[in-house]
Amino acid sequence: MTEAAGDARTRTPQPRGGLSRSVRDSLVVAKRNLIRMLRIPEVVIFGLIQPIMFVVLFTYVFGGSINIPGAPVGDAQAYREFLMAGIFAQTVTFATAGAGAGIADDMHKGLIDRFRSLPMSRGAVLTGRTLADLVQTALTLVVLAVVALLIGWRTHESLAEVLSGFALLLLLGYAFSWIGALIGLTVRTPEAATSGGLIWLFPLTFISNAFVPVNGMPAFLQHVAEWNPFSATVAAARELFGNTIGGAPTSVTGAWPMEHPVLASVIWSVLIIAVFRTLAVRKYRSATA
């Protein structure tokens, strides 16, 4: 009986430890998800259509109607430069719904249980998935930036600062993908993960400084918008792109995140990753298909 128990322990896969092995396992899972994306290109194509539609609609439908503080009334170019950081940020955060749906689909098909039976790092499956989503999001941002340049968006800072702005946007997207991972592990179907991943994103992105100046909002919404982590990243991207309007106040309420948007953006994103990665990995360990 003792020998049988020993054989059973020998046959049971044990998770591998160590940072290097965890990184290796995560990259293997990321490669698997990237190959899967390449085999289903319509997922990437449809993911590009929505942000491009937002760019065109907001630019040409609302561009001449929304006044930006510090800019001439009806200045469409000023609104384009104001808008694009918000569109970029919305694009990276809306990828959260896709991340959650993908994990929920893997749960539904039993792939998560198969991964859990392998001798691999417990967090590697989720980390690999979020890294693959980050690559897809980066490609989407590249295409979106080209479209923005075609309609007249311009940056006014150095290349290093512009790239730093995109890096902050991707960091926010990566942070939010962990929220999507937790949702995908919690719900029962991919459809529920998609719905659950979008419901909370709409108020988060629209009660912000992304599409309109917050000075036109009611006082209590101004406070919410300026302490919104989404708003911090949008303001940081505008600052690094050189898309701030000269003479306009950085904050209506004097909120610290709007006065120090780059630092606030990093703090918010790192905090979100720390909290939701911990919760998602803990959920993964106990999840069943």
C-alpha positions in Angstrom: 0.0 0.0 0.0 2.9 2.3 0.8 4.5 1.6 -2.5 1.2 2.3 -4.3 0.9 5.6 -2.6 4.4 6.5 -3.5 3.8 5.6 -7.2 0.6 7.7 -7.2 2.6 10.7 -5.9 5.2 10.1 -8.5 2.6 10.0 -11.3 0.8 13.2 -10.1 2.1 16.2 -11.9 3.6 18.8 -9.5 3.8 22.5 -10.3 7.3 23.7 -11.1 8.7 26.5 -9.1 11.2 29.2 -9.8 10.9 32.5 -11.6 12.7 31.4 -14.7 10.4 28.4 -15.2 7.3 30.5 -14.5 8.4 33.0 -17.2 9.1 30.1 -19.6 5.7 28.5 -18.9 4.0 31.9 -19.4 5.7 32.5 -22.7 4.7 29.0 -23.9 1.1 29.7 -23.1 1.3 33.2 -24.7 2.7 31.6 -27.9 -0.2 29.1 -27.9 -2.7 32.0 -27.7 -1.0 34.0 -30.4 -1.0 31.1 -32.8 -4.7 30.7 -32.0 -5.3 34.4 -32.9 -3.4 34.0 -36.2 -5.7 31.1 -37.1 -8.8 33.2 -36.4 -7.9 36.5 -38.0 -11.5 37.8 -37.9 -11.1 38.3 -34.2 -8.3 40.8 -34.8 -10.1 42.4 -37.7 -13.4 42.9 -35.8 -11.3 44.2 -32.9 -10.0 47.0 -35.2 -13.3 48.0 -36.6 -14.9 49.4 -33.4 -12.1 51.8 -32.5 -11.7 53.1 -36.1 -15.5 53.8 -36.1 -15.2 55.7 -32.8 -12.3 57.8 -34.3 -14.3 58.7 -37.4 -17.6 59.3 -35.7 -16.3 61.4 -32.8 -14.0 63.4 -35.1 -16.4 64.3 -37.9 -19.7 64.2 -36.0 -18.8 65.8 -32.7 -15.5 67.5 -33.6 -17.0 70.9 -34.5 -19.5 70.9 -31.6 -17.3 70.3 -28.5 -15.3 73.2 -27.3 -11.9 72.5 -25.6 -10.9 74.9 -22.8 -8.0 77.1 -24.1 -8.8 76.5 -27.8 -10.8 78.6 -30.2 -14.5 77.8 -30.4 -15.3 75.1 -32.9 -11.6 74.2 -33.4 -11.8 70.7 -34.9 -8.1 70.1 -34.9 -7.9 70.9 -31.2 -10.6 68.3 -30.6 -8.8 65.7 -32.7 -5.7 66.1 -30.5 -7.8 66.1 -27.4 -9.8 63.0 -28.5 -7.1 60.6 -29.6 -5.6 59.8 -26.2 -9.2 58.9 -25.0 -9.8 56.7 -28.0 -6.4 54.9 -27.5 -7.2 54.4 -23.8 -10.7 53.1 -24.6 -9.3 50.7 -27.1 -6.9 49.1 -24.7 -9.5 48.8 -21.9 -12.2 47.4 -24.1 -9.8 44.5 -24.9 -10.6 43.4 -21.3 -13.9 41.9 -22.5 -12.1 39.8 -25.1 -9.6 38.5 -22.5 -12.4 37.5 -20.2 -14.4 35.8 -23.0 -11.3 33.9 -24.1 -10.6 32.5 -20.6 -14.3 31.7 -20.1 -14.2 29.8 -23.4 -11.2 27.8 -22.3 -13.0 27.0 -19.0 -16.1 26.0 -20.9 -14.1 23.6 -23.1 -12.2 22.1 -20.2 -8.8 23.4 -21.3 -8.2 25.1 -18.0 -8.6 21.7 -16.2 -6.1 20.2 -18.6 -3.6 23.0 -17.9 -4.1 22.6 -14.2 -3.2 18.9 -14.5 0.2 19.8 -16.0 3.4 20.4 -14.0 3.5 24.1 -14.6 3.4 27.4 -12.7 -0.1 28.1 -11.5 0.0 31.7 -12.7 1.5 30.8 -16.1 -1.8 30.1 -17.8 -3.3 33.5 -16.9 -0.1 35.4 -17.4 0.4 33.8 -20.9 -3.1 34.7 -21.8 -2.8 38.3 -20.7 0.6 38.7 -22.5 -0.9 37.4 -25.7 -3.8 39.9 -25.4 -1.2 42.6 -24.8 0.5 41.8 -28.1 -2.9 42.0 -29.9 -3.7 45.3 -28.2 -0.3 46.7 -29.2 -0.9 45.8 -32.9 -4.4 47.4 -32.7 -2.8 50.6 -31.3 -0.4 50.7 -34.2 -3.2 50.5 -36.8 -5.3 53.0 -34.9 -2.4 55.5 -34.7 -2.0 55.3 -38.4 -5.7 56.0 -38.9 -5.4 58.9 -36.5 -2.5 60.4 -38.4 -4.5 60.1 -41.6 -7.4 62.2 -40.2 -5.1 64.9 -38.9 -3.9 63.9 -35.4 -0.4 65.1 -34.6 2.0 64.8 -31.7 4.2 67.6 -30.5 6.8 66.0 -28.3 9.9 63.8 -28.8 9.7 60.3 -30.0 10.7 59.0 -26.6 7.9 60.8 -24.9 5.3 59.6 -27.5 6.5 56.0 -27.1 6.2 56.5 -23.3 2.6 57.6 -23.7 1.8 54.4 -25.7 3.7 52.4 -23.0 1.4 53.8 -20.3 -1.6 53.0 -22.4 -0.5 49.4 -22.8 0.3 49.2 -19.1 -3.3 50.2 -18.4 -4.6 47.7 -20.9 -2.5 44.9 -19.3 -3.8 45.9 -15.9 -7.4 45.8 -17.0 -6.8 42.4 -18.7 -6.4 40.9 -15.2 -9.8 42.2 -14.3 -11.1 40.4 -17.5 -9.3 37.3 -16.4 -11.0 37.3 -13.1 -14.4 37.8 -14.7 -13.7 35.0 -17.2 -12.9 32.6 -14.4 -16.0 33.6 -12.4 -18.8 33.4 -15.0 -20.0 30.2 -16.7 -20.1 31.1 -20.4 -18.1 33.3 -22.8 -21.2 35.3 -23.6 -21.6 36.2 -19.9 -17.9 37.1 -19.8 -18.3 39.5 -22.7 -21.4 41.2 -21.2 -19.8 41.3 -17.8 -16.6 42.7 -19.2 -18.4 45.6 -21.0 -21.0 46.6 -18.4 -18.6 48.3 -16.1 -16.3 49.6 -18.8 -18.9 52.0 -20.3 -19.4 54.2 -17.1 -15.6 54.0 -16.4 -14.7 55.3 -19.8 -17.5 57.9 -20.3 -17.3 59.4 -16.8 -13.8 60.5 -17.5 -11.9 63.1 -19.4 -11.6 60.9 -22.5 -14.2 62.4 -24.9 -15.3 65.7 -23.3 -13.7 68.2 -20.8 -14.9 67.4 -17.3 -15.6 71.1 -16.6 -19.1 70.6 -18.2 -20.0 67.8 -15.8 -21.9 68.2 -12.5 -19.7 68.8 -9.6 -19.8 65.4 -8.1 -19.1 63.7 -11.5 -16.1 66.0 -11.9 -14.6 64.5 -8.7 -15.3 61.0 -9.9 -13.9 61.6 -13.4 -10.6 63.2 -12.1 -10.0 60.3 -9.6 -10.8 57.7 -12.3 -7.7 55.6 -13.1 -8.8 55.7 -16.8 -8.7 59.6 -16.7 -5.2 59.6 -15.2 -3.8 57.5 -18.1 -5.7 59.7 -20.7 -4.2 62.8 -19.2 -0.8 61.3 -19.0 -1.0 60.3 -22.7 -2.1 63.8 -23.7 0.8 65.3 -21.8 3.4 62.9 -23.4 1.9 63.4 -26.8 1.9 67.1 -26.5 -1.8 67.3 -27.0 -2.6 69.5 -24.0 -4.1 72.9 -24.9 -2.1 75.9 -23.8 -3.6 77.9 -21.0 -6.2 75.2 -20.0 -6.3 74.2 -16.4 -5.1 70.6 -15.7 -7.8 70.0 -13.1 -11.2 71.5 -12.3 -11.3 70.2 -8.7 -7.6 70.3 -8.0 -7.4 66.5 -7.9 -3.8 65.1 -7.4 -4.1 62.5 -10.3 -4.7 65.3 -12.8 -1.9 67.4 -11.5 0.6 64.5 -11.7 -1.0 62.3 -14.4 2.0 60.2 -15.4 2.9 59.2 -11.9 -0.8 58.6 -11.1 -1.2 56.4 -14.2 1.7 54.2 -13.2 0.5 53.9 -9.6 -3.1 53.0 -10.6 -2.0 50.4 -13.2 0.5 48.7 -10.9 -2.1 48.7 -8.1 -4.7 47.1 -10.3 -2.3 44.4 -11.5 -1.2 43.6 -8.0 -4.8 43.2 -6.7 -6.5 41.5 -9.6 -3.6 39.2 -10.5 -3.6 37.9 -7.0 -7.4 37.4 -7.1 -7.4 35.8 -10.5 -4.6 33.3 -9.7 -6.4 32.4 -6.5 -9.6 31.9 -8.4 -7.8 29.8 -11.0 -6.5 27.4 -8.4 -10.0 26.6 -7.3 -11.9 27.0 -10.6 -13.5 24.0 -12.4 -15.0 23.8 -15.8 
